[in-house]
């Protein structure tokens, strides 16, 4: 289960902001993303963009956590969709199109009397397709404050970041969000981006991923040795 401080921060997230989650396991990812979704039940339209999961398993886990996916889907207040279908269309990331899509959905929910859209998305498929530049363009297009009624959590698997050669971009990812959430073997932590920047990337990561060999290699970025 997530800590009380993370739960509170997810519940109090301001409209027009998004957080970044760096995680190691599917269980840790679901703990954060589904708690984020749960805070929006009955208040906002919900989007869960998944990777490495099945819709049936997601619905079952939502039901176990008291979210009630069948009723929400029937009311048109929950969408469960593959991240590839949200972000990768024709093998490319249409940054403008994705941002406009979330904006249109948010205002649609607003017209229905809800507070906008609350989204949780796993970005792993884009990392595997080596779309790091497009991901950075997307995160920077949203930046720390966007102009439509939405709240989001963008989830990045630390091993996927390494395998895609994207760890060198991690601080840029941090700084494009209003909050940084770390979920690793040592539990959960939350940071303001400026604090993560001041304490340094290695320190921030080692607080939750102490078993990872994240020593900087000249010209090679960072190397996780033993992450699950």
Secondary structure, 3 states (H helix, E strand, C coil): CCCHHHHHHHHCCCCCEEEEEEECCHHHHHHHHHHHHHCCCCCCEEEEEECCCCHHHHHHHHHHCCCCHHHHHHCCCEEEEEHHHHHEECCEECHHHHHHHHHHHHHHHHHCCCCCEEEEEECHHHHHCCCHHHHHHHHHHHCCCCCCCEEEEEEEEHHHHHHCCCHHHHHHHHHCCCEEEEEECCEEEEECHHHHHHHCHHHHHHCCCCCCCCCEECCCEECCCCCC
